[in-house]
Amino acid sequence: MEDGFSSYSSLYDTSSLLQFCNDDSASAASSMEVTDRIASLEQRVQLQEDEIQLLKSALADVVRRLNISEEQQAMMNRKGPTKARPLMQALPLRPTVNNGTVLPKKTSTLPSPSGTRKDTSSPATKSTVKRTSSTERVGTLSRRESTGESKNNRTRTGSTGSNSSGKKNSDSKLKDPVFSAEEGYVKMYLRGRPVTMYMPKDQVETYSLDAKSDLPTKKLKLDWVYGYRGRDCRSNLYLLPTGETVYFIASVVVLYNVEEQLQRHYTGHTDDVKCLAVHPDKITIATGQVAGTSTDGRQLPPHVRVWDSVSLNTLHIIGTGFFDRALACIAFSKSNGGGTLCVVDDSNDHVLSVWDWQREERLADVKCSNEAVFTADFHPTDTNIIVTCGKSHLYFWTLEGGSLVKKQGLFEKQEKPKFVLCVTFSENGDTITGDSSGNILVWGKGTNRISYAIQGAHEGGIFALCMLRNGTLVSGGGKDRKLISWDGNYQKIQAVEIPESYGPVRTVAESKGDCVLIGTTRNYVLQGTLLGNFIPITQGHTDELWGLAVHPRKPHFLTCGHDKHISLWDSSTHQPIWSKTMEDAAQSAGFHPSGTVVAIGTQTGRWLVLDTESKDLVTVHTDGNEQLSVMRYSPDGTLLAIGSHDNYIYIYGVVDNGRKYSRVGKCSGHSSFITHLDWSVDSQYLMSNSGDYEILYWIPSACKQVVSVETTRDIEWATCTCTLGFHVFGLWPEGSDGTDINAVCRSHEKRLLVTGDDFGKVHLFSYPCSQFRAPSHIYGGHSSHVTNVNFLFDDSYLISTGGKDMSIMQWRVV
């Protein structure tokens, strides 16, 4: 859909609007001209909106017709349960999902470019900002505005990030599963296609579709969250008096005590957390999230949650129904006991609002800027003054009788920067800003004029400013990655460079003693002093995360993703044992049964084997030129099966404990890309699933397909990662399109089954899960599609990985 948006944007000439927005010469003298130009622009936008509405209607009709055509073709070709190949895998097939449930169907598939809030000429009161399309925007929000646009196409090609209304039009008559006692199979339907699953012979006589499954006796408890969101968020790292460092990733706010190696988690949010503020009492915390959906399908607009960091209880929920899209920045007031809260949302107008958060009452609101807003903060001594900064602007706002009055920062002789990136305040009340030109500017208290300038303080942008308790100013650079300290007269004290592997500085916060906390754009949290000695206390991936493998004998697991980064983690210490960067984006991983080596599959058809202890490269091979979705060793360690997006399964002979490989051949028979593989206990058979819901069986040593039902129905499988099969079909929700479940894993004791789905949920079922609509325990935390799940070797913990949220979550089995 990104291509679609770019093509629509090319229809409009926005140069005049951008020129106007960046025109410093515009003044009160030309207000009439400005009004006329705005009116003209609004008229043009309205015309363009009408044209887009027609295009959207036509597109929805095309998708509906294609779906109907596909179903008719599938019905004509249905001679068996697996031979109908999707005709439109590249088309969006289901409504957008946001952390839990499918959004209601809409004929509108694209957000309106004119969905802005129209201002009124009256002072900013509770009803000042009229939202012309608030409800529509919540409904059409897609994941691309929070953690990314759509999930990787390992199991689907367009199922996330689209509000296509045509998906279920031809599937209005959902078919229930069918049980054939004569043949001993259950037939279920995914998007109208039959999937036949044969059961073991000894279960045919006693099986009933009407029987009910029990909930598992075990449950999951979130134990640890790996990762930090520094790549695209600011001011989201603080130290609490309890010794806990607070930050967020996905929809979880983490409170991490580094000394005691303990984490607590606030899990009240339902989707991506984007901003965080700590109250002057250092106990109360406010966090803002993007729009999402509840587990029962209700739309959840973006909102702020105020909560107690000791009890983790939610105190207040603010702004439900007022904010649009997401929350960009948030801050508590300082001088009135923290009684007010200012918030800027991520709507077109980036509305600034002020709240009495204890009464959940809005005091004022105003359009802040039609450009990005990076920071909003209260003046430390004057509760009525708020400073906001962002692209092409620095504004000083004064709260006067229910209205917010704006004064623009005057750069005068100073060259106006493209971005004002950060704000802090001196002890005497001066405002201090850091900008994209590398300058630190000091603005006199109570004025909008520059009183002092440090030219070229950094090479490139200044992403963070922090005023320490002793009056030392600390600035953090992006391009130069330097941390520079300045005295009260703004003279440089010390400069130290952050190692390149950690990335540019994103935020700086004061820690204990002379230590500081640093969040970086590569999602590291570092602890160190102004002299250096930086130690990572948290780290994570920086792009979509798919590969997950658990060590067969140790409490270790490996993750790899599209950031070309591989990490082996110790689940006991919660620290990486080693990390390695590779040339290609990684997609999958699998340990050899000996645990001495691990195989990594990439998106380019290359795969490599690494030594588990030394992370040294053992061997490299290439099979095809498409992504390798599955890497699976046989239980006896003599064969390696590789599932590719080119529809083949490549088989390699393995000797010398996984250090030597020889190609046996490739299994050919699937009509779509391979999604999952499982080996039999005796390593003689292989079961595979594909993108068009096929279940095939193989003798991998000969690369021959097994078509005899009597041969395959009683095979005992060493693992259970295939999403299609008799023992797992109960995990599919009613009306599923066949791509909702990304990963499945059975516990080693064979009593639990866990799934990761497109809605950011982890489900825990009882195993076997062979009754339709089996009940499950449901767990949130991820804010993107859950790409992989796996139990550790002793079933003590479960590991889950998020796609666009880039998080790794460790769950204790209790």
Salt bridges, closest charged atoms under 4 A:
ASP24 OD1 - LYS416 NZ 2.88
ASP61 OD1 - ARG64 NH2 2.56
ASP61 OD2 - ARG65 NE 2.74
GLU70 OE1 - ARG191 NH2 3.11
GLU70 OE2 - ARG193 NH2 2.64
GLU71 OE2 - ARG191 NH2 3.69
GLU145 OE2 - ARG325 NE 3.61
GLU149 OE1 - ARG144 NE 3.12
ASP176 OD1 - ARG773 NH2 3.71
ASP223 OD2 - HIS574 NE2 3.58
ASP223 OD1 - ARG812 NH2 2.73
ASP232 OD1 - ARG229 NE 2.84
GLU244 OE2 - ARG264 NE 2.90
GLU259 OE2 - LYS512 NZ 3.36
ASP271 OD1 - ARG143 NH1 2.96
ASP272 OD2 - ARG143 NH1 3.43
ASP272 OD1 - ARG229 NH1 3.12
ASP281 OD1 - HIS279 ND1 3.30
ASP296 OD2 - ARG298 NE 3.31
ASP324 OD2 - ARG117 NH2 3.61
ASP324 OD2 - ARG137 NH2 2.78
ASP345 OD2 - ARG117 NH2 2.30
ASP345 OD2 - ARG131 NH1 3.73
ASP346 OD1 - HIS350 NE2 3.42
ASP349 OD2 - LYS367 NZ 3.82
ASP356 OD2 - ARG359 NE 3.84
GLU360 OE2 - HIS316 ND1 2.96
GLU361 OE2 - LYS126 NZ 3.23
ASP365 OD2 - ARG362 NE 2.70
GLU371 OE1 - LYS391 NZ 3.87
ASP377 OD1 - LYS334 NZ 2.26
GLU412 OE2 - ARG449 NH1 1.97
GLU459 OE2 - LYS479 NZ 3.86
ASP480 OD2 - HIS458 ND1 3.05
GLU497 OE2 - ARG481 NH2 2.70
GLU510 OE2 - ARG469 NH2 3.52
GLU544 OE2 - HIS785 NE2 2.90
GLU544 OE1 - LYS804 NZ 3.51
ASP563 OD2 - HIS541 ND1 3.01
ASP570 OD2 - HIS556 NE2 3.68
GLU583 OE1 - ARG606 NH2 3.54
ASP584 OD2 - ARG606 NE 2.81
ASP611 OD2 - ARG659 NH2 2.42
GLU613 OE2 - LYS554 NZ 3.21
ASP623 OD1 - ARG663 NH1 2.83
GLU694 OE1 - HIS670 ND1 2.93
GLU710 OE1 - LYS201 NZ 3.18
GLU710 OE2 - ARG713 NH1 3.18
GLU716 OE2 - LYS750 NZ 2.98
GLU734 OE2 - ARG773 NH2 3.29
ASP737 OD2 - ARG94 NH1 3.87
ASP737 OD2 - ARG156 NH2 3.28
ASP740 OD1 - ARG94 NH1 3.32
ASP740 OD1 - ARG156 NH2 3.91
ASP757 OD2 - HIS763 NE2 3.08
ASP758 OD1 - LYS151 NZ 3.16
ASP758 OD2 - ARG156 NH1 1.45
ASP795 OD1 - HIS748 ND1 2.84
ASP805 OD2 - HIS782 ND1 3.29
